[in-house]
């Protein structure tokens, strides 16, 4: 089977973006965010400064790129949800790939989250991008509810479900060593159903 040149180009772009992201995360965690320069990231990834700026506008964008990537994962997971599923079940299922992503490298992601939360500019930008997750989840819940879905119900499920997820992540961040994030998220959603369900 022949791979199209466009497919090869796309894979190459993905590889370079991943190299830059990996190099940046390594430097951020080793040297600190403020001490890490774009030139250092480019050198560690073995690309030019100009190449860096083809992929990212700023070094902030590198740290926050995973939020955008996870937005795509949320959309894919939501597209697989069955019609008529209870809204919070849709949200929990859609968040499963994100939970797995964090659990695959817990110490790394805990360190990155701490770094992001400690830096005022990064914390604000992270919140902006997480608002996109909420919109994505609300759209997915509305689609799962079907034609004539109550927009308020979909928005509320997205916001409450995301709050449950973030509360579980905060508990996971405090655990030393970290336990299973998936269990904490399941517990948070079970508490929602128990304490606030009809």
VOPA-602615 format. One line per field, with one value per residue (C-alpha): residue number from 1; residue in three letters; x, y, z. Coordinates in nm, 4 decimals. Layout:
n: NUM | ...
res: ALA | ...
X: X | ...
Y: Y | ...
Z: Z | ...
This chain:
n: 1 | 2 | 3 | 4 | 5 | 6 | 7 | 8 | 9 | 10 | 11 | 12 | 13 | 14 | 15 | 16 | 17 | 18 | 19 | 20 | 21 | 22 | 23 | 24 | 25 | 26 | 27 | 28 | 29 | 30 | 31 | 32 | 33 | 34 | 35 | 36 | 37 | 38 | 39 | 40 | 41 | 42 | 43 | 44 | 45 | 46 | 47 | 48 | 49 | 50 | 51 | 52 | 53 | 54 | 55 | 56 | 57 | 58 | 59 | 60 | 61 | 62 | 63 | 64 | 65 | 66 | 67 | 68 | 69 | 70 | 71 | 72 | 73 | 74 | 75 | 76 | 77 | 78 | 79 | 80 | 81 | 82 | 83 | 84 | 85 | 86 | 87 | 88 | 89 | 90 | 91 | 92 | 93 | 94 | 95 | 96 | 97 | 98 | 99 | 100 | 101 | 102 | 103 | 104 | 105 | 106 | 107 | 108 | 109 | 110 | 111 | 112 | 113 | 114 | 115 | 116 | 117 | 118 | 119 | 120 | 121 | 122 | 123 | 124 | 125 | 126 | 127 | 128 | 129 | 130 | 131 | 132 | 133 | 134 | 135 | 136 | 137 | 138 | 139 | 140 | 141 | 142 | 143 | 144 | 145 | 146 | 147 | 148 | 149 | 150 | 151 | 152 | 153 | 154 | 155 | 156 | 157 | 158 | 159 | 160 | 161 | 162 | 163 | 164 | 165 | 166 | 167 | 168 | 169 | 170 | 171 | 172 | 173 | 174 | 175 | 176 | 177 | 178 | 179 | 180 | 181 | 182 | 183 | 184 | 185 | 186 | 187 | 188 | 189 | 190 | 191 | 192 | 193 | 194 | 195 | 196 | 197 | 198
res: UNK | UNK | UNK | UNK | UNK | UNK | UNK | UNK | UNK | UNK | UNK | UNK | UNK | UNK | UNK | UNK | UNK | UNK | UNK | UNK | UNK | UNK | UNK | UNK | UNK | UNK | UNK | UNK | UNK | UNK | UNK | UNK | UNK | UNK | UNK | UNK | UNK | UNK | UNK | UNK | UNK | UNK | UNK | UNK | UNK | UNK | UNK | UNK | UNK | UNK | UNK | UNK | UNK | UNK | UNK | UNK | UNK | UNK | UNK | UNK | UNK | UNK | UNK | UNK | UNK | UNK | UNK | UNK | UNK | UNK | UNK | UNK | UNK | UNK | UNK | UNK | UNK | UNK | UNK | UNK | UNK | UNK | UNK | UNK | UNK | UNK | UNK | UNK | UNK | UNK | UNK | UNK | UNK | UNK | UNK | UNK | UNK | UNK | UNK | UNK | UNK | UNK | UNK | UNK | UNK | UNK | UNK | UNK | UNK | UNK | UNK | UNK | UNK | UNK | UNK | UNK | UNK | UNK | UNK | UNK | UNK | UNK | UNK | UNK | UNK | UNK | UNK | UNK | UNK | UNK | UNK | UNK | UNK | UNK | UNK | UNK | UNK | UNK | UNK | UNK | UNK | UNK | UNK | UNK | UNK | UNK | UNK | UNK | UNK | UNK | UNK | UNK | UNK | UNK | UNK | UNK | UNK | UNK | UNK | UNK | UNK | UNK | UNK | UNK | UNK | UNK | UNK | UNK | UNK | UNK | UNK | UNK | UNK | UNK | UNK | UNK | UNK | UNK | UNK | UNK | UNK | UNK | UNK | UNK | UNK | UNK | UNK | UNK | UNK | UNK | UNK | UNK | UNK | UNK | UNK | UNK | UNK | UNK
X: 0.0000 | 0.1388 | 0.1358 | 0.0434 | 0.3017 | 0.0451 | 0.0167 | 0.3947 | 0.4104 | 0.1414 | 0.3270 | 0.6512 | 0.4765 | 0.3360 | 0.6822 | 0.8451 | 0.5644 | 0.6056 | 0.9861 | 0.9405 | 0.6817 | 0.8950 | 1.2043 | 1.0113 | 0.8536 | 1.1908 | 1.3506 | 1.0559 | 1.0707 | 1.4508 | 1.5318 | 1.1992 | 0.9588 | 1.1054 | 1.4646 | 1.3795 | 1.4179 | 1.2772 | 1.6357 | 1.6991 | 1.3829 | 1.4741 | 1.8293 | 1.7091 | 1.4669 | 1.7467 | 1.5541 | 1.6002 | 1.4379 | 1.2486 | 1.1091 | 0.9922 | 0.7853 | 0.6250 | 0.4645 | 0.4209 | 0.3757 | 0.5312 | 0.6774 | 0.3468 | 0.1785 | 0.4027 | 0.3049 | -0.0631 | -0.0637 | -0.1752 | -0.5018 | -0.5765 | -0.4773 | -0.7117 | -0.9946 | -0.9646 | -0.9700 | -1.2855 | -1.4573 | -1.3657 | -1.4910 | -1.8159 | -1.8808 | -1.8943 | -2.1531 | -2.4993 | -2.8093 | -3.0228 | -2.7386 | -2.7721 | -2.5763 | -2.3312 | -2.2580 | -2.1727 | -1.9368 | -1.7654 | -1.7148 | -1.5797 | -1.3239 | -1.1925 | -0.9183 | -0.7978 | -0.7798 | -0.5806 | -0.3472 | -0.2647 | -0.2309 | 0.0185 | 0.2793 | 0.1477 | 0.4603 | 0.5223 | 0.1676 | 0.1484 | 0.4698 | 0.3406 | 0.0100 | 0.1936 | 0.4117 | 0.1092 | -0.0854 | 0.2096 | 0.2638 | 0.0008 | 0.0016 | -0.0060 | -0.2806 | -0.5022 | -0.4412 | -0.5020 | -0.8399 | -0.9306 | -0.8471 | -1.0345 | -1.3419 | -1.3132 | -1.3403 | -1.6610 | -1.8075 | -1.6975 | -1.8597 | -2.1833 | -2.2038 | -2.1423 | -2.4054 | -2.6587 | -2.5840 | -2.6253 | -2.9552 | -3.0789 | -3.3050 | -3.4686 | -3.2075 | -3.2304 | -2.9256 | -2.9304 | -2.9288 | -2.6350 | -2.4385 | -2.5050 | -2.3968 | -2.0767 | -1.9932 | -2.0773 | -1.9046 | -1.5911 | -1.5947 | -1.6139 | -1.3222 | -1.1115 | -1.1905 | -1.0705 | -0.7541 | -0.6849 | -0.7186 | -0.4873 | -0.2332 | -0.2318 | -0.1847 | 0.1728 | 0.2334 | -0.0510 | -0.3284 | -0.5476 | -0.6974 | -0.9667 | -1.0909 | -1.1025 | -1.2944 | -1.5385 | -1.5835 | -1.6505 | -1.9164 | -2.0713 | -2.0945 | -2.2659 | -2.5207 | -2.5731 | -2.5822 | -2.7371 | -2.9315 | -3.3080
Y: 0.0000 | 0.3418 | 0.6192 | 0.9571 | 1.2383 | 1.4381 | 1.1543 | 1.1430 | 1.5192 | 1.5068 | 1.2311 | 1.4278 | 1.7380 | 1.5272 | 1.3877 | 1.7314 | 1.8704 | 1.5766 | 1.6257 | 1.9923 | 1.9123 | 1.6400 | 1.8638 | 2.1546 | 1.9442 | 1.7942 | 2.1395 | 2.2957 | 2.0247 | 2.0247 | 2.3973 | 2.5659 | 2.7360 | 3.0872 | 2.9707 | 2.7709 | 2.9606 | 2.8920 | 2.8505 | 2.5844 | 2.3968 | 2.4081 | 2.2907 | 2.0038 | 1.8952 | 1.9301 | 2.1778 | 2.5455 | 2.8356 | 2.9076 | 2.5526 | 2.6007 | 2.9007 | 2.7023 | 2.4857 | 2.7142 | 3.0881 | 3.0968 | 2.8598 | 2.8912 | 2.7290 | 2.4235 | 2.3695 | 2.4112 | 2.2097 | 1.8964 | 2.0740 | 2.1145 | 1.7564 | 1.6314 | 1.8378 | 1.6225 | 1.3069 | 1.4290 | 1.4897 | 1.1408 | 0.9772 | 1.1773 | 1.0751 | 0.7117 | 0.7647 | 0.6116 | 0.8252 | 0.8576 | 0.7887 | 0.9741 | 1.3032 | 1.2385 | 0.8908 | 1.0533 | 1.2986 | 1.0281 | 0.8030 | 1.0916 | 1.1729 | 0.8127 | 0.8680 | 1.1762 | 0.9783 | 0.7052 | 0.9699 | 1.1040 | 0.7579 | 0.6503 | 0.8919 | 1.0112 | 1.1770 | 1.3681 | 1.5002 | 1.5854 | 1.7890 | 1.9625 | 2.0470 | 2.1890 | 2.3962 | 2.5245 | 2.6071 | 2.7922 | 3.0256 | 3.3050 | 3.3457 | 2.9713 | 2.9184 | 3.1759 | 3.0362 | 2.6820 | 2.7883 | 2.9449 | 2.6243 | 2.4116 | 2.6225 | 2.4698 | 2.1229 | 2.2311 | 2.3531 | 2.0312 | 1.8193 | 2.0219 | 1.9760 | 1.6020 | 1.5638 | 1.7541 | 1.5240 | 1.2144 | 1.3461 | 1.3829 | 1.6223 | 1.8818 | 1.8388 | 2.0844 | 2.3121 | 2.4016 | 2.0331 | 1.9616 | 2.2631 | 2.1733 | 1.8112 | 1.9278 | 2.1797 | 1.9529 | 1.6523 | 1.8537 | 1.9900 | 1.6317 | 1.5353 | 1.8340 | 1.7668 | 1.4076 | 1.5317 | 1.7711 | 1.4805 | 1.2740 | 1.5585 | 1.5510 | 1.1718 | 1.0618 | 0.8284 | 0.8825 | 0.6268 | 0.5346 | 0.8484 | 0.6395 | 0.5233 | 0.8802 | 0.9988 | 0.7075 | 0.7898 | 1.1572 | 1.0695 | 0.8122 | 1.0794 | 1.3115 | 1.0450 | 0.9540 | 1.2976 | 1.5035 | 1.2495 | 1.2472
Z: 0.0000 | -0.0988 | 0.1590 | 0.0148 | 0.0399 | 0.2365 | 0.4873 | 0.5232 | 0.5716 | 0.8383 | 1.0256 | 1.0051 | 1.1447 | 1.4287 | 1.5062 | 1.5147 | 1.7322 | 1.9707 | 1.9788 | 2.0677 | 2.3331 | 2.4921 | 2.4904 | 2.6423 | 2.9180 | 3.0079 | 3.0315 | 3.2157 | 3.4811 | 3.5059 | 3.4823 | 3.5571 | 3.3206 | 3.3437 | 3.2945 | 2.9815 | 2.6546 | 2.3092 | 2.1866 | 2.4523 | 2.3545 | 1.9857 | 2.0568 | 2.2773 | 2.0034 | 1.7435 | 1.5292 | 1.4502 | 1.6324 | 1.3109 | 1.3120 | 1.6712 | 1.5644 | 1.2826 | 1.5503 | 1.8506 | 1.8925 | 2.2409 | 2.4959 | 2.6859 | 2.3879 | 2.4217 | 2.7836 | 2.7024 | 2.3799 | 2.5667 | 2.6543 | 2.2840 | 2.2102 | 2.4807 | 2.3326 | 2.0202 | 2.2344 | 2.4107 | 2.0762 | 1.9549 | 2.2756 | 2.2671 | 1.9074 | 2.0244 | 2.2977 | 2.2421 | 2.2036 | 2.5129 | 2.7579 | 3.0919 | 3.0663 | 3.3501 | 3.2133 | 2.8796 | 3.0494 | 3.2585 | 2.9556 | 2.7476 | 3.0189 | 3.0317 | 2.7671 | 2.9552 | 3.2799 | 3.1020 | 2.9568 | 3.3039 | 3.4566 | 3.1883 | 3.3333 | 3.6712 | 3.8118 | 3.4923 | 3.4648 | 3.8326 | 3.7959 | 3.4829 | 3.6521 | 3.9530 | 3.7220 | 3.5332 | 3.8499 | 4.0069 | 3.7121 | 3.6977 | 3.3184 | 3.2560 | 3.5130 | 3.3416 | 2.9946 | 3.1198 | 3.2583 | 2.9236 | 2.7404 | 2.9935 | 2.9179 | 2.5713 | 2.7284 | 2.8950 | 2.5644 | 2.3932 | 2.6654 | 2.6531 | 2.2751 | 2.3137 | 2.5855 | 2.3730 | 2.0790 | 2.2980 | 2.4308 | 2.0731 | 1.8895 | 2.1096 | 2.3828 | 2.6688 | 2.6305 | 3.0001 | 3.0982 | 2.8656 | 2.9928 | 3.3553 | 3.3053 | 3.1356 | 3.4079 | 3.7009 | 3.5443 | 3.4702 | 3.8272 | 3.9591 | 3.7359 | 3.8452 | 4.2119 | 4.1658 | 3.9915 | 4.2817 | 4.5278 | 4.3061 | 4.3097 | 4.6922 | 4.7146 | 4.7775 | 4.6087 | 4.3646 | 4.3672 | 4.0737 | 3.9212 | 3.7534 | 4.0953 | 4.2270 | 3.9209 | 3.9521 | 4.3223 | 4.2431 | 3.9859 | 4.2225 | 4.4930 | 4.2467 | 4.1668 | 4.5324 | 4.6907 | 4.4128 | 4.2070 | 4.2151
